[in-house]
Amino acid sequence: MKLMNEKLTWKNLFFIGSMLFGLFFGAGNLIFPVFLGQQAGRNVFYAIIGLLITGVGLPLLGVASMGMTGSNSVFDLAGKVNRPYAYIFTILLYLTMGPFFAIPRLATISFQLGVAPFVGKSHQTLILVIFSAIFFIGTFLLSRKPSKLMVYVGKWLTPIFLVLLGILIVAAFIKPMGSLNVPPHGQYAKSPVLTGFTEGYNTMDALASLAFGVVVIDTIKSLGVKHPGQIAKDTIKSGLISVILMGIIYAFLALIGTMSINKLPLATNGGVTLAQVFNYYFGSFGSLLLALIAIIACLKTSIGLTSAFGETAKEMFPKFNYQTILIVAGTVSFLVANIGLTKLINYSTPVLMFLYPLAMVLIIIAVFTPVIGDSKWIFGVTTLFTLIPALFAGIEALPKALKQNGLVEQLLTWNSHLPLAQMSLGWVVPALIGLIIGFGISKFKKTE
């Protein structure tokens, strides 16, 4: 592919942005905005604004943080705190975003949306085994060569996904189910922007942005760009293309969700609504269309997470072969998807909620390094001040049985007193205090 002065062409940037969008946009991203639209009613535009700030803005910051600090991986970025912390944070992040939680869930979600409606309940256990085996074999085959992800995901799977989803979007706006003037529900009636903001934050796509950052950087390098400054610029440009696509799709799906209230009852989740919408427009063919969209959406993300897991594990533990790591990750993901997903979710979710504030701190400091510098004091002290509220967030997500303990209940009481705790942002004020102290120490050390 042609390069001009070691810069990517806009064509290549678009394909990388398309790849990144494809990696981000799994079935959960498909379902969530539809449900938001149903809940928000006539306040949907305000809710979309809140959603875009966090659901789109945070993933962009995550990708940008990798480029702006010249980090080649999450391990590199977390290493700005210290090396032991980098090992612990990176291992926990990739195990939960990888074979212990996110990757197995992609197989089960695509099965539930795409295959289960066509299979009798008595046969679903066996069919899940067969489907998940095929799903993970496909993931392995398409993630063996990270340099080919732009082709597989950016040039093939994502365009197919967008065309199939576009069929629904066009149909919904040519023949709308009704107006947008329907009553909002819950918190969307009182504070739609804030509620959309909180819901977008809780998608935790910022964690995925750190995981996928390494895929983007490796793809850019494989196209011949070597200068760190240019890699950073191209990473941010491709990230921007990706999140613009995400924002457009989020907005369309949310509007479809709002209009659906005129014809469909308020559902308990977006998956039910989406299935009903497809059925409304396309009848029995709608189920097949949704099945293809859901499976492709999950497969794209599974390929990205598996590749990112393999690349990072290889960097941290060079003795291991990349292909071997992929086989192990796929095997573990298959076993978890079929044997212990429900139990593992109960224990993985608290780990994710613990990691999220720590990841946000890394991202925010990294984005502001051109202004505040990249001193280890800034990264270290801010992270230290974030650890306790992050621990509270993890405890809050524990299974109910584990929370029925005097000490745990006391910790949760303390957590409730933190500013912004009700918005899952209890870490913000402590982190800000740590940032100020860390910045002050870094300046003092320079003057010594």
C-alpha positions in Angstrom: 0.0 0.0 0.0 1.2 3.5 -0.8 2.5 5.8 1.8 3.2 9.5 1.4 6.2 10.6 3.6 5.3 7.8 6.1 1.8 9.1 6.4 -1.2 6.9 5.9 -3.5 7.9 3.1 -7.1 8.8 4.0 -8.2 5.6 2.4 -6.0 3.5 4.8 -7.1 5.7 7.7 -10.7 5.1 6.8 -10.2 1.3 6.7 -8.4 1.4 10.1 -11.2 3.5 11.5 -13.7 1.0 10.1 -11.7 -1.8 11.7 -11.7 -0.1 15.1 -15.4 0.6 14.8 -16.0 -3.1 14.0 -13.9 -4.2 17.0 -15.8 -1.9 19.3 -19.3 -2.4 18.0 -20.5 -5.8 19.5 -24.0 -6.9 20.1 -24.2 -5.0 23.4 -23.6 -1.8 21.5 -26.3 -2.8 19.1 -28.9 -3.5 21.9 -28.2 -0.7 24.4 -29.1 2.4 22.3 -32.4 0.9 21.3 -33.3 0.4 25.0 -32.2 3.9 25.8 -34.5 5.3 23.0 -37.5 3.4 24.4 -36.8 4.7 27.9 -36.0 8.3 26.9 -39.1 8.9 24.8 -39.5 12.5 23.7 -36.3 13.4 25.6 -34.3 11.1 23.3 -32.2 13.9 21.7 -31.0 15.0 25.2 -30.3 11.4 26.1 -28.3 10.9 22.9 -26.1 14.0 23.8 -25.3 12.4 27.2 -24.6 9.1 25.6 -22.3 10.5 23.0 -20.2 12.3 25.6 -19.3 9.1 27.4 -20.2 6.3 25.1 -18.3 7.8 22.2 -16.0 10.4 23.9 -14.4 8.0 26.4 -13.4 5.4 23.8 -11.9 8.1 21.7 -9.9 9.4 24.7 -8.7 5.8 25.3 -7.4 5.3 21.8 -5.9 8.8 21.9 -4.1 8.1 25.2 -2.2 5.3 23.6 -1.1 7.5 20.7 -0.3 10.7 22.7 2.0 8.9 25.2 3.7 6.8 22.4 2.6 3.7 24.3 2.7 0.4 22.3 0.4 -1.4 24.7 -1.6 -1.2 27.9 1.5 -2.6 29.7 3.5 0.4 28.4 0.9 2.9 29.5 0.4 1.3 33.0 4.2 1.1 33.3 4.1 4.9 33.8 2.9 4.2 37.3 5.5 1.4 38.0 6.4 -1.9 36.5 4.7 -4.2 39.2 1.5 -2.2 38.9 1.7 -2.6 35.1 1.8 -6.4 35.4 -1.1 -6.6 37.8 -3.3 -4.1 35.9 -2.6 -5.5 32.5 -3.1 -9.1 33.5 -6.4 -8.4 35.3 -7.6 -6.3 32.3 -6.9 -8.8 29.6 -8.2 -11.8 31.6 -11.5 -10.1 32.2 -11.8 -8.5 28.8 -10.5 -11.8 27.3 -11.1 -15.5 28.0 -12.5 -15.1 31.6 -15.4 -12.8 30.7 -15.9 -10.7 27.6 -14.9 -13.2 24.8 -17.0 -16.1 26.1 -19.9 -13.7 26.6 -19.7 -12.7 22.9 -20.3 -16.3 21.9 -23.3 -16.7 24.2 -24.8 -13.4 23.2 -24.5 -14.1 19.5 -26.0 -17.6 20.2 -28.9 -16.1 22.2 -29.7 -13.5 19.6 -28.8 -15.4 16.4 -29.4 -19.1 17.0 -31.5 -19.8 20.0 -34.8 -18.4 18.4 -34.5 -21.2 15.8 -33.7 -24.1 18.3 -36.0 -25.9 20.7 -35.0 -25.4 24.4 -34.2 -29.1 24.9 -31.5 -28.9 22.2 -30.0 -25.5 23.1 -27.2 -26.9 25.4 -25.8 -29.1 22.6 -26.3 -26.5 19.9 -24.4 -24.0 22.0 -21.5 -26.4 22.3 -21.4 -26.8 18.5 -22.0 -23.1 17.8 -19.4 -21.8 20.2 -16.8 -24.3 18.9 -17.3 -22.9 15.3 -17.4 -19.4 16.7 -14.0 -19.7 18.4 -12.4 -21.6 15.6 -13.5 -18.8 13.3 -12.1 -16.3 15.8 -8.7 -18.1 15.9 -8.4 -18.3 12.1 -9.1 -14.6 11.6 -6.9 -13.4 14.4 -3.8 -15.5 13.6 -2.3 -12.6 11.7 -2.8 -9.2 13.4 -1.6 -7.4 10.3 -4.6 -8.8 8.4 -7.3 -7.4 10.8 -7.7 -4.3 8.7 -8.7 -6.5 5.8 -10.8 -9.0 7.7 -12.6 -6.6 9.9 -12.2 -3.1 8.3 -12.7 -4.2 4.7 -15.1 -7.1 5.0 -16.9 -7.8 8.2 -17.7 -4.2 9.2 -19.0 -3.2 5.7 -21.2 -6.3 5.7 -22.5 -5.5 9.2 -23.2 -1.9 8.2 -25.1 -2.9 5.0 -27.3 -5.4 7.0 -28.0 -2.9 9.7 -28.6 -0.2 7.1 -31.5 -2.2 5.8 -33.3 -1.8 9.1 -32.3 1.9 9.5 -33.6 2.8 6.0 -36.8 0.8 6.5 -37.4 2.5 9.9 -37.1 6.0 8.6 -38.9 5.4 5.3 -41.8 3.8 7.2 -41.5 5.0 10.8 -43.6 3.3 13.5 -44.8 6.7 14.8 -43.6 10.0 16.1 -40.9 10.7 18.7 -43.5 12.4 20.9 -43.9 9.6 23.5 -43.5 9.9 27.3 -40.1 9.3 28.8 -39.6 6.7 31.6 -37.6 6.6 34.8 -34.7 9.0 35.2 -35.0 10.0 31.6 -38.1 12.0 32.5 -36.1 14.2 35.0 -32.5 14.4 33.7 -32.1 12.8 30.3 -28.7 14.2 29.5 -27.2 13.1 32.9 -28.9 9.6 32.6 -27.6 9.2 29.0 -24.2 10.3 30.3 -24.2 7.7 33.1 -25.4 4.9 30.9 -22.7 5.6 28.3 -20.1 5.6 31.0 -21.4 2.3 32.3 -20.8 0.6 28.9 -17.1 0.5 30.0 -16.0 0.9 26.3 -13.1 2.9 27.7 -11.6 -0.4 28.8 -12.1 -1.9 25.3 -10.4 1.2 23.8 -7.2 0.4 25.8 -7.3 -3.2 24.7 -7.9 -2.3 21.0 -5.3 0.5 21.0 -2.5 -2.0 20.5 -4.3 -3.5 17.5 -4.6 0.0 15.9 -0.9 0.8 16.6 0.3 -2.5 15.2 -1.8 -2.1 12.1 -0.4 1.4 11.5 3.2 0.1 11.9 2.5 -2.8 9.6 1.6 -0.2 6.9 5.1 1.3 7.1 4.6 4.2 9.5 7.6 4.2 12.0 7.9 7.7 13.4 6.2 7.8 16.9 4.7 11.3 16.3 3.1 10.2 13.1 1.9 6.9 14.7 0.2 9.0 17.4 -1.5 11.3 14.8 -2.7 8.4 12.7 -4.0 6.6 15.8 -6.1 9.6 16.9 -7.4 10.2 13.3 -8.5 6.5 12.9 -10.0 6.7 16.4 -12.0 9.8 15.4 -13.3 8.0 12.3 -14.4 5.1 14.4 -16.3 7.1 17.0 -18.0 9.2 14.4 -19.4 6.0 13.0 -20.3 4.8 16.4 -22.1 8.1 17.2 -24.2 8.0 14.0 -25.3 4.4 14.6 -26.0 5.0 18.3 -28.2 8.0 17.3 -30.1 6.1 14.6 -30.8 3.1 16.9 -31.9 5.3 19.8 -34.4 7.1 17.5 -35.7 3.7 16.2 -36.1 2.6 19.9 -38.2 5.8 20.7 -40.4 5.4 17.6 -41.0 1.7 18.5 -43.0 2.7 21.6 -45.9 3.7 19.2 -46.3 0.0 18.2 -44.5 -2.1 20.8 -44.7 -2.4 24.6 -41.8 -1.1 26.7 -39.4 -4.1 26.9 -37.2 -5.2 29.8 -34.1 -5.0 27.6 -33.0 -3.8 24.1 -32.5 -7.3 22.8 -36.3 -8.0 23.0 -37.1 -4.6 21.4 -34.6 -5.2 18.6 -36.1 -8.6 17.8 -39.6 -7.1 17.8 -38.5 -4.2 15.5 -37.0 -6.6 13.0 -40.1 -8.8 13.1 -42.3 -5.7 12.6 -40.5 -4.7 9.4 -39.4 -8.0 7.9 -41.6 -10.7 9.4 -39.8 -14.1 9.7 -37.0 -12.9 7.5 -36.3 -10.3 10.3 -35.1 -13.1 12.6 -32.6 -14.3 10.1 -31.4 -10.7 9.4 -31.0 -10.0 13.2 -29.1 -13.4 13.5 -26.6 -12.4 10.9 -26.1 -8.9 12.3 -25.6 -10.2 15.9 -23.2 -13.0 14.9 -21.1 -10.7 12.7 -21.1 -8.0 15.4 -19.9 -10.4 18.1 -17.4 -12.1 15.8 -15.7 -8.8 15.0 -15.2 -7.9 18.6 -14.1 -11.4 19.5 -11.4 -11.3 16.8 -10.2 -7.9 18.1 -10.1 -9.0 21.8 -8.4 -12.3 21.0 -5.8 -10.6 18.9 -5.2 -7.9 21.5 -4.9 -10.6 24.2 -2.4 -12.5 22.2 -0.3 -9.5 21.3 -0.1 -8.2 24.9 0.6 -11.7 26.3 3.4 -12.1 23.8 4.9 -8.7 24.7 4.8 -9.4 28.5 5.9 -13.1 28.2 8.1 -13.3 25.1 8.8 -17.0 25.6 5.2 -17.8 24.6 4.3 -18.2 21.0 1.5 -16.0 19.7 -0.4 -18.8 18.0 -0.2 -21.0 21.1 -1.6 -18.1 23.2 -4.5 -17.8 20.8 -5.3 -21.5 21.1 -5.2 -21.4 24.9 -7.4 -18.3 24.9 -9.9 -19.9 22.5 -10.0 -23.1 24.5 -10.6 -21.3 27.8 -13.2 -19.1 26.2 -15.0 -22.1 24.8 -15.0 -23.9 28.2 -16.2 -20.8 30.1 -19.0 -20.1 27.5 -20.4 -23.7 28.0 -19.7 -24.5 31.6 -19.3 -21.5 33.9 -20.2 -18.2 32.3 -22.9 -17.3 34.8 -20.7 -17.9 37.8 -17.7 -16.2 36.2 -19.7 -13.1 35.4 -20.5 -12.8 39.1 -16.8 -12.6 39.9 -15.5 -10.9 36.8 -17.9 -7.9 37.0 -16.4 -6.7 40.3 -12.9 -7.0 38.8 -14.1 -4.9 35.8 -15.7 -2.3 38.1 -12.4 -2.1 40.1 -10.3 -1.7 36.9 -12.5 0.9 35.3 -11.6 3.9 37.6 -8.0 3.0 37.3 -8.2 2.8 33.5 -10.0 6.1 33.4 -7.2 7.8 35.4 -4.6 6.4 33.1 -6.5 7.6 30.1 -7.2 11.1 31.4 -3.6 11.7 32.6 -2.2 10.4 29.3 -4.4 12.7 27.3 -3.2 15.7 29.3 0.5 14.8 29.3 1.3 17.6 26.8 0.1 20.1 29.5 1.0 18.5 32.8 3.9 16.3 31.8 4.4 12.5 32.2 6.1 12.4 35.6 5.8 9.1 37.5 4.7 11.1 40.5 1.6 12.3 38.6 0.7 8.8 37.4 1.6 7.1 40.7 0.0 9.5 43.2 -3.2 9.9 41.2 -3.5 6.1 40.9 -2.8 5.7 44.6 -5.7 8.0 45.5 -8.0 6.2 43.0 -7.3 2.7 44.4 -9.7 3.0 47.4 -12.8 4.3 45.5 -11.9 1.7 42.8 -12.0 -1.0 45.5 -15.3 0.4 46.7 -16.7 0.1 43.1 -15.6 -3.5 42.9 -17.2 -4.3 46.2 -20.4 -2.6 45.1 -20.6 -5.1 42.2 -20.1 -8.2 44.3 -22.8 -10.9 44.4 -25.5 -10.2 47.0 -24.4 -13.1 49.2 -20.9 -11.7 49.5 -22.2 -8.3 50.4 -24.1 -9.5 53.4 -21.2 -9.0 55.7 -20.7 -6.3 58.4 -17.3 -5.1 57.1 -18.5 -5.0 53.5 -21.7 -3.1 54.4 -19.6 -0.6 56.3 -17.3 -0.1 53.3 -20.3 0.5 51.1 -21.6 3.0 53.6 -18.3 4.9 53.3 -18.5 4.7 49.5 -22.0 6.3 49.5 -20.5 9.4 51.1 -18.0 10.0 48.2 -19.1 12.8 45.9 -20.7 11.6 42.7 -20.9 8.0 44.0 -24.5 7.7 42.9 -23.3 8.2 39.3 -20.6 5.5 39.6 -18.1 8.4 39.6 -17.0 8.2 43.3 -13.4 8.0 42.1 -13.3 11.4 40.4 -12.8 13.7 43.4 -10.1 11.5 45.1 -8.3 11.2 41.8 -8.4 14.9 41.2 -6.9 15.5 44.7 -4.2 12.9 43.9 -3.5 14.6 40.5 -3.0 18.0 42.2 -0.7 16.5 44.8 1.2 14.4 42.2 1.6 17.4 39.9 2.9 19.6 42.8 5.4 16.9 43.8 6.6 16.6 40.2 7.2 20.4 40.0 8.9 20.4 43.4 11.3 17.6 42.4 12.2 19.5 39.2 13.3 22.6 41.2 15.5 20.6 43.7 
